[in-house]
Amino acid sequence: MLTPSGPPVGHTSIHGLQHSAPPSFTLHLSGETADWHQIGRLELLKCLDDSGLVFDPVLNHPPAAVPAPSWLRELRERAYSGSRQGRHAPPPVA
């Protein structure tokens, strides 16, 4: 889970995020007990051209990593499925 630093951004466009994106995020990981532990920090250094950039943690994660809890995993699976449909991505390879 990524938690942004700074004040909430709210709803904005991609271009709006260039000026209001949080400067950093903390990265938390959970085990089977669903206790979250901070394991890292992500700092945003510069805005890149986002054309072709795709982030899909539902399809791209380490084999042993299982996002928890199950209700959140199922919600993310539906959300990322919708995102793939919205950008006309090819169906995932089984």
C-alpha positions as CSV (number, residue, x, y, z in Angstrom):
1,M,0.0,0.0,0.0
2,L,1.3,3.5,-0.9
3,T,0.3,6.3,1.5
4,P,0.9,9.9,0.1
5,S,2.6,12.6,2.2
6,G,1.2,16.1,2.4
7,P,-2.3,17.3,2.1
8,P,-4.9,15.3,0.1
9,V,-5.0,16.1,-3.6
10,G,-8.6,15.1,-4.3
11,H,-9.9,14.7,-7.8
12,T,-7.7,16.2,-10.5
13,S,-6.5,15.6,-14.0
14,I,-3.2,14.1,-14.9
15,H,-2.0,17.5,-15.9
16,G,-3.2,18.9,-12.5
17,L,-1.2,16.3,-10.7
18,Q,2.0,17.8,-12.2
19,H,1.5,20.7,-9.8
20,S,-0.3,19.1,-6.9
21,A,1.1,15.6,-6.6
22,P,2.5,14.6,-3.2
23,P,6.3,14.8,-3.1
24,S,6.6,11.3,-1.6
25,F,4.8,8.2,-0.5
26,T,5.4,5.6,2.2
27,L,5.3,1.9,1.1
28,H,3.6,-0.5,3.5
29,L,3.5,-4.3,3.2
30,S,1.2,-6.7,5.0
31,G,1.6,-10.4,6.0
32,E,-1.1,-12.9,6.6
33,T,-2.2,-11.1,9.7
34,A,-3.0,-7.9,7.8
35,D,-0.7,-5.9,10.1
36,W,0.9,-3.2,7.9
37,H,4.6,-2.4,8.2
38,Q,6.4,0.4,6.6
39,I,9.1,-1.0,4.3
40,G,10.1,1.9,2.1
41,R,9.6,5.4,0.7
42,L,9.0,6.6,-2.8
43,E,10.0,10.1,-3.7
44,L,8.8,11.8,-6.9
45,L,11.7,13.6,-8.6
46,K,10.3,14.7,-11.9
47,C,7.3,14.4,-14.1
48,L,7.7,12.0,-17.1
49,D,5.8,11.7,-20.3
50,D,3.2,9.1,-19.3
51,S,2.4,7.8,-22.8
52,G,2.7,4.1,-22.8
53,L,3.4,3.9,-19.0
54,V,1.2,1.1,-17.5
55,F,1.1,0.1,-13.9
56,D,-1.0,-3.0,-13.1
57,P,0.0,-4.7,-9.8
58,V,-2.8,-7.2,-10.3
59,L,-1.0,-8.8,-13.2
60,N,2.5,-7.8,-12.3
61,H,3.6,-8.9,-8.8
62,P,6.0,-11.4,-7.3
63,P,4.6,-14.9,-7.5
64,A,4.5,-15.4,-3.7
65,A,3.0,-12.0,-3.1
66,V,-0.7,-12.0,-2.4
67,P,-2.4,-8.6,-1.8
68,A,-4.4,-8.7,1.4
69,P,-7.1,-8.6,2.6
70,S,-9.1,-10.7,0.2
71,W,-11.9,-8.1,-0.2
72,L,-9.4,-5.5,-1.2
73,R,-7.7,-7.9,-3.6
74,E,-11.0,-8.6,-5.3
75,L,-11.9,-4.9,-5.5
76,R,-8.5,-4.1,-7.1
77,E,-8.9,-7.0,-9.6
78,R,-12.2,-5.4,-10.8
79,A,-10.8,-1.9,-10.8
80,Y,-7.7,-2.9,-12.9
81,S,-9.8,-5.0,-15.2
82,G,-11.9,-1.9,-15.9
83,S,-8.8,0.2,-16.4
84,R,-7.5,-2.3,-19.0
85,Q,-10.8,-2.2,-20.8
86,G,-10.8,1.6,-20.7
87,R,-7.4,1.9,-22.3
88,H,-8.2,-0.9,-24.8
89,A,-5.4,-3.2,-23.5
90,P,-5.2,-6.8,-24.7
91,P,-6.7,-9.3,-22.4
92,P,-4.3,-10.8,-19.8
93,V,-2.5,-14.0,-20.6
94,A,-3.5,-16.8,-18.4
